């Protein structure tokens, strides 16, 4: 992740401050480099998340997620 480490620490400290987090669900393509960056940041911030692999086929994607982009 780009940016100064103090920004990351700000978010890490929220974890134990009574701050309520929303569940994070990451819909991702397996080979997507941007998804890999997001996963890396979530791990670095120690934020729990659910990763759902999305097929490249748009119809199958729409069937699984209910959205068609």
Secondary structure, 3 states (H helix, E strand, C coil): CCCCHHHHHHHHHHCCCCCCCCCEEEEECCCCHHHHHHHHHHHHCCCCEEEEECCCCHHHHHHHHCCCC
